[in-house]
Amino acid sequence: MLRIVEPDIEQLGHLRDGDEKAFVMLVARYHQPLLRLARTLVSNEEVAEEIVQDTWMAVVRGIDRFEGRSSFKTWLYSILVNRARSAGANEPLTTAIESLHSVDPTRFDAQGQWADPLDRWRDDSESRLDAATLAPLLSSALNDLAPRQRQVVMLRDVEGLSNDEVCGALGITSGNQRILLHRGRARLREILDSKVEKG
Amino acid sequence: MLALRQKDLVCQQAVELVTDYLEGALSRRDRRRFEAHLRACPNCSAYLEQIKATIALVGSVEVEELSAEATQDLINLYRRWQSE
């Protein structure tokens, strides 16, 4: 999996020294991911944008206090989450009824074995699972996930944060993170399954 | 039909262990049971492969670039914060 490179210590050093270019580089890299996360925390677009702006202000003003005990990403995203919460994050507790099953239970028999096994996804050289073709579908599928699942899947699988970084940023336990990740990924697989070529 | 031994996982349980398996969160005993199940079950192996493919595809979703205008707005804010 592609991991995003942590901005090096030097870069953060430049930001500490008030180097505008360092700020621009961080904004280019993190502004949109922050906004996507903010949208899962508050329902209003304007508020989401304000929270991201507040986060940048807190980064600029607080960079001297960032000691590198957590990763920069954990620090950055946790500022956003805290801002969202103090802005009264009105995350719905239960949006849809979340399925507790990774796979539609009717696909199993009474003994819990596959009665209706999955069709294999076609993955040969002519018909590779094409990221470019599936990108719009995946983006909309991500938006359809329950907010907490979306937060975890976005940070882990889109942004490439580690388990620890996600727990730190969202203030959740490792076990809770795994449950959200599990349900989110299972739901995305199901959506992809209805779209990819089989063979 | 073969009776399932108590220690064997059934498919419906196995698919629920996929994330814990990928996260390295299963106990050694459970990991062995899970891997033994996969070796015997092509359908659960296919499920695991599809989850891995899903993760890879989600990882390739690109976030749209920030517009020049939005970047400039942030630079202006930055200058203001610096001068305050």
Chai-1 contact restraints between the chains, C-beta under 6 A:
chainA,res_idxA,chainB,res_idxB,connection_type,confidence,min_distance_angstrom,max_distance_angstrom,comment,restraint_id
A,M1,B,G59,contact,1.0,0.0,6.0,A-B,restraint_1
A,L2,B,G59,contact,1.0,0.0,6.0,A-B,restraint_2
A,F23,B,Y78,contact,1.0,0.0,6.0,A-B,restraint_3
A,V27,B,L74,contact,1.0,0.0,6.0,A-B,restraint_4
A,H31,B,L66,contact,1.0,0.0,6.0,A-B,restraint_5
A,Q32,B,V63,contact,1.0,0.0,6.0,A-B,restraint_6
A,Q32,B,L66,contact,1.0,0.0,6.0,A-B,restraint_7
A,P33,B,V63,contact,1.0,0.0,6.0,A-B,restraint_8
A,M57,B,W81,contact,1.0,0.0,6.0,A-B,restraint_9
A,V60,B,W81,contact,1.0,0.0,6.0,A-B,restraint_10
A,S102,B,V15,contact,1.0,0.0,6.0,A-B,restraint_11
A,S102,B,E16,contact,1.0,0.0,6.0,A-B,restraint_12
A,V103,B,V15,contact,1.0,0.0,6.0,A-B,restraint_13
A,F108,B,Q12,contact,1.0,0.0,6.0,A-B,restraint_14
A,G112,B,V10,contact,1.0,0.0,6.0,A-B,restraint_15
A,G112,B,Q12,contact,1.0,0.0,6.0,A-B,restraint_16
A,Q113,B,V10,contact,1.0,0.0,6.0,A-B,restraint_17
A,Q113,B,C11,contact,1.0,0.0,6.0,A-B,restraint_18
A,W114,B,C11,contact,1.0,0.0,6.0,A-B,restraint_19
A,W114,B,N43,contact,1.0,0.0,6.0,A-B,restraint_20
A,P117,B,N43,contact,1.0,0.0,6.0,A-B,restraint_21
A,L118,B,A46,contact,1.0,0.0,6.0,A-B,restraint_22
A,R120,B,A46,contact,1.0,0.0,6.0,A-B,restraint_23
A,L129,B,A53,contact,1.0,0.0,6.0,A-B,restraint_24
A,A131,B,L57,contact,1.0,0.0,6.0,A-B,restraint_25
A,A131,B,S60,contact,1.0,0.0,6.0,A-B,restraint_26
A,L134,B,L57,contact,1.0,0.0,6.0,A-B,restraint_27
A,A135,B,V61,contact,1.0,0.0,6.0,A-B,restraint_28
A,L138,B,V61,contact,1.0,0.0,6.0,A-B,restraint_29
A,D157,B,I55,contact,1.0,0.0,6.0,A-B,restraint_30
A,D157,B,V58,contact,1.0,0.0,6.0,A-B,restraint_31
A,D157,B,G59,contact,1.0,0.0,6.0,A-B,restraint_32
A,V158,B,V58,contact,1.0,0.0,6.0,A-B,restraint_33
A,V158,B,V61,contact,1.0,0.0,6.0,A-B,restraint_34
A,R178,B,T19,contact,1.0,0.0,6.0,A-B,restraint_35
A,R178,B,E23,contact,1.0,0.0,6.0,A-B,restraint_36
A,L181,B,T19,contact,1.0,0.0,6.0,A-B,restraint_37
A,H182,B,T19,contact,1.0,0.0,6.0,A-B,restraint_38
A,R185,B,I51,contact,1.0,0.0,6.0,A-B,restraint_39
A,R185,B,T54,contact,1.0,0.0,6.0,A-B,restraint_40
A,L188,B,T54,contact,1.0,0.0,6.0,A-B,restraint_41
A,R189,B,Q50,contact,1.0,0.0,6.0,A-B,restraint_42
A,R189,B,I51,contact,1.0,0.0,6.0,A-B,restraint_43
A,R189,B,T54,contact,1.0,0.0,6.0,A-B,restraint_44
A,L192,B,T54,contact,1.0,0.0,6.0,A-B,restraint_45
